[in-house]
């Protein structure tokens, strides 16, 4: 990503009151334990080493189900602030 690392994006998401509940999965070819631990400590749900395997994708199922049920319980339109936060992240 130009201008930002994946870790920077993770930090921005987790610091945002509007976005912090978004589950974040990190995928990287760098097998550096300190970096993996740093991402998990900062709120990443999972860290996958590339190439990603089918068994890795199966680990996503609980996170998808959790997010889907949370969305169904809330089912409210996005607020103006949520839209703005989303657009700012896309522009970063």
Helices and strands as residue ranges (DSSP letters): H 6-15, E 25-28, H 33-41, E 46-49, H 54-58, H 61-74, H 80-91
